[in-house]
Amino acid sequence: MTKYWILGLVLAVGCLPEREERVEGEPGGVTPEGTAPERTGTDDATGRQGTDDATGTYGTDGTTGAPGTAAPGTMPGATQPRAGQESAAQVLTDLHQQYIHELALAGLAQEKATDPNIKSYADRITQERTQADTDLTKLVNSKGMSWAQADTTRYATQTATIERLRGLTGTDFEQAYVAEVLDAGDKTVAIVEQLTAVEDQDVKDYIDRIHPIVLQQRDAARQLKVKTGT
């Protein structure tokens, strides 16, 4: 009896349909090496093409990728400049250099000037520009940025001005100094107003705070010209 039962089981197994073979290249198939078929599309979690997110850099389209250090010369939230416009990083650097220039002028005035109006103005510039530049530097560092690299000619005029005034004394110095602070005041206001287009909220907060200060200082420079009669 056992012999007939085993024979029946063998015949039943032999009647089962054969397993369908999957053809390479068809959906659900496997590659010859037994690995999963090559995926298409991107691995970016955003669904957009980007660079390796582990680097924390911007993606290839300039906007995607995991949060991290901003691409050189850019700032998160900064309006992309049109042709002929400066980048936000460059304008921030220009403002930093302008502060340094005004502080150098003030230092010469404190050393060389005898007119109390000039000395008083120089003291005010020293205090307010020092604070403004300290705050600006903290802002740039907080964004993971660095000062933009510029060729040596970009700030050559400022350097030449300081050297020229260093060689002057007495009334000649005071007249030249007042002329330079008038020009410097106009340039500082112009640079600050360039930054009003930047969308980054921290930059906007800084500009909103500093804009009225530089306008007041420009007015003070104009009043200085009247007071000194230069």
C-alpha positions as CSV (number, residue, x, y, z in Angstrom):
1,M,0.0,0.0,0.0
2,T,2.8,2.4,0.9
3,K,4.4,1.7,-2.5
4,Y,1.3,2.8,-4.4
5,W,1.0,6.0,-2.3
6,I,4.6,7.0,-3.1
7,L,4.1,6.3,-6.8
8,G,1.0,8.5,-6.9
9,L,2.9,11.4,-5.2
10,V,5.6,11.2,-7.8
11,L,3.1,11.3,-10.6
12,A,1.3,14.3,-9.1
13,V,4.5,16.3,-8.7
14,G,5.4,15.6,-12.3
15,C,2.2,17.1,-13.5
16,L,2.9,20.6,-11.9
17,P,3.4,23.4,-14.5
18,E,7.0,24.5,-15.0
19,R,8.1,27.8,-13.3
20,E,8.1,30.5,-15.9
21,E,11.6,31.8,-16.7
22,R,12.1,35.6,-16.5
23,V,13.7,37.1,-19.5
24,E,16.5,39.5,-19.0
25,G,15.5,43.1,-19.7
26,E,11.8,42.5,-18.9
27,P,10.2,44.3,-16.0
28,G,11.0,42.5,-12.8
29,G,13.9,40.7,-14.4
30,V,17.5,40.5,-13.1
31,T,20.8,41.3,-14.6
32,P,23.2,38.4,-15.6
33,E,25.2,39.1,-12.4
34,G,22.0,38.7,-10.3
35,T,21.9,42.3,-9.2
36,A,18.9,44.6,-9.4
37,P,18.3,46.4,-12.7
38,E,19.9,49.8,-13.1
39,R,17.7,52.5,-11.6
40,T,16.8,55.6,-13.5
41,G,16.1,59.1,-12.3
42,T,17.9,60.8,-9.4
43,D,18.8,59.9,-5.8
44,D,18.2,63.4,-4.6
45,A,15.6,63.5,-1.9
46,T,14.1,66.5,-3.6
47,G,13.6,64.7,-6.9
48,R,16.0,67.1,-8.6
49,Q,19.4,66.5,-9.9
50,G,22.1,67.6,-7.4
51,T,25.5,66.9,-6.1
52,D,26.4,64.6,-3.3
53,D,24.3,65.8,-0.4
54,A,27.0,64.7,2.1
55,T,29.2,67.6,1.0
56,G,26.5,70.1,2.0
57,T,27.1,72.0,-1.2
58,Y,24.6,73.4,-3.6
59,G,23.3,71.1,-6.4
60,T,24.2,71.3,-10.1
61,D,21.2,73.5,-10.8
62,G,22.5,76.0,-8.3
63,T,19.5,75.7,-6.0
64,T,19.2,72.1,-4.8
65,G,21.3,70.1,-2.4
66,A,21.4,69.7,1.3
67,P,21.8,72.8,3.4
68,G,25.5,73.7,3.9
69,T,28.0,76.3,2.9
70,A,26.9,78.7,0.2
71,A,28.5,78.5,-3.1
72,P,31.4,80.9,-3.4
73,G,30.3,84.4,-4.0
74,T,26.7,83.7,-3.2
75,M,24.5,84.1,-0.2
76,P,21.4,82.0,0.7
77,G,18.4,84.2,-0.1
78,A,20.5,86.7,-2.1
79,T,19.0,88.0,-5.3
80,Q,21.1,86.7,-8.2
81,P,22.8,89.6,-9.9
82,R,22.0,90.5,-13.5
83,A,24.7,91.2,-16.0
84,G,26.9,94.1,-14.8
85,Q,25.7,93.8,-11.2
86,E,27.9,92.9,-8.2
87,S,27.2,89.8,-6.2
88,A,26.0,90.2,-2.6
89,A,29.4,88.9,-1.3
90,Q,31.3,91.5,-3.3
91,V,29.1,94.4,-2.2
92,L,29.4,93.3,1.5
93,T,33.2,93.2,0.9
94,D,33.1,96.7,-0.6
95,L,31.2,97.9,2.5
96,H,33.8,96.3,4.8
97,Q,36.7,98.0,2.8
98,Q,34.8,101.3,2.9
99,Y,34.6,101.1,6.7
100,I,38.3,100.4,6.9
101,H,39.0,103.4,4.6
102,E,36.9,105.8,6.7
103,L,38.6,104.5,9.9
104,A,42.0,105.2,8.4
105,L,40.9,108.7,7.5
106,A,39.6,109.3,11.0
107,G,42.9,108.0,12.4
108,L,44.8,110.6,10.4
109,A,42.5,113.3,11.5
110,Q,42.9,112.5,15.2
111,E,46.7,112.6,14.7
112,K,47.0,115.6,12.4
113,A,44.0,117.9,12.7
114,T,43.8,120.9,15.1
115,D,40.2,122.0,14.3
116,P,38.0,120.7,17.1
117,N,35.1,120.1,14.7
118,I,37.2,117.8,12.6
119,K,38.5,115.9,15.7
120,S,35.0,115.5,17.0
121,Y,33.7,114.2,13.6
122,A,36.7,111.8,13.5
123,D,35.9,110.5,17.0
124,R,32.3,109.8,16.0
125,I,33.3,108.0,12.8
126,T,35.8,105.9,14.8
127,Q,33.2,104.7,17.2
128,E,30.3,104.1,14.8
129,R,32.3,102.6,12.0
130,T,34.2,100.2,14.3
131,Q,30.8,98.9,15.6
132,A,29.3,98.7,12.2
133,D,32.3,96.7,10.8
134,T,32.3,94.4,13.8
135,D,28.6,93.6,13.3
136,L,29.2,93.2,9.5
137,T,32.0,90.8,10.1
138,K,29.9,88.7,12.5
139,L,27.1,88.6,9.9
140,V,29.3,87.4,7.1
141,N,30.9,84.8,9.3
142,S,27.4,83.6,10.5
143,K,26.5,82.9,6.8
144,G,29.6,80.7,6.3
145,M,31.0,83.3,3.8
146,S,34.3,85.0,3.4
147,W,35.3,88.3,2.0
148,A,35.2,88.3,-1.8
149,Q,38.6,88.2,-3.5
150,A,39.3,91.3,-5.6
151,D,42.3,92.3,-7.7
152,T,44.6,94.9,-6.2
153,T,43.3,97.7,-8.3
154,R,39.8,97.6,-6.8
155,Y,40.7,99.5,-3.7
156,A,43.8,101.3,-5.1
157,T,42.2,104.7,-4.9
158,Q,41.6,104.3,-1.2
159,T,45.2,103.4,-0.6
160,A,46.5,106.3,-2.7
161,T,44.2,108.7,-0.8
162,I,45.5,107.7,2.6
163,E,49.1,108.0,1.4
164,R,48.5,111.5,0.0
165,L,46.8,112.7,3.2
166,R,49.6,111.2,5.3
167,G,52.0,113.6,3.6
168,L,49.9,116.7,4.3
169,T,49.9,118.9,7.4
170,G,48.0,121.9,8.9
171,T,45.3,123.6,6.8
172,D,46.3,121.6,3.7
173,F,45.5,118.4,5.5
174,E,42.2,119.6,7.0
175,Q,40.9,120.8,3.6
176,A,41.8,117.5,2.0
177,Y,40.4,115.5,4.9
178,V,37.0,117.3,4.7
179,A,36.9,116.8,0.9
180,E,37.6,113.1,1.4
181,V,35.0,112.5,4.1
182,L,32.3,114.1,1.9
183,D,33.2,111.7,-0.9
184,A,33.5,108.7,1.5
185,G,30.1,109.5,3.0
186,D,28.4,109.4,-0.4
187,K,30.1,106.2,-1.3
188,T,29.2,104.4,2.0
189,V,25.5,105.4,1.5
190,A,25.6,104.1,-2.1
191,I,27.1,100.8,-1.1
192,V,24.5,100.3,1.7
193,E,21.7,101.1,-0.7
194,Q,23.0,98.5,-3.1
195,L,22.4,95.9,-0.4
196,T,18.7,96.7,0.0
197,A,17.9,94.3,-2.8
198,V,19.3,91.3,-0.9
199,E,16.6,89.0,0.3
200,D,18.4,87.4,3.2
201,Q,16.6,88.5,6.3
202,D,19.7,88.9,8.5
203,V,21.3,91.2,5.8
204,K,18.1,93.1,5.6
205,D,18.0,93.6,9.3
206,Y,21.6,94.9,9.3
207,I,20.9,97.3,6.4
208,D,17.7,98.6,8.1
209,R,19.8,99.3,11.2
210,I,22.8,100.9,9.5
211,H,21.1,102.8,6.7
212,P,19.9,105.7,8.9
213,I,23.2,105.9,10.6
214,V,25.2,106.3,7.4
215,L,22.7,108.9,6.2
216,Q,23.2,110.9,9.4
217,Q,27.0,110.6,9.1
218,R,26.9,111.9,5.5
219,D,24.9,114.9,6.7
220,A,27.4,115.5,9.5
221,A,30.2,115.5,6.9
222,R,28.3,118.2,4.9
223,Q,27.9,120.2,8.1
224,L,31.6,119.8,8.8
225,K,32.4,121.5,5.6
226,V,30.3,124.5,6.6
227,K,31.7,124.6,10.1
228,T,35.3,124.5,9.0
229,G,34.8,126.8,6.0
230,T,36.8,124.4,3.8
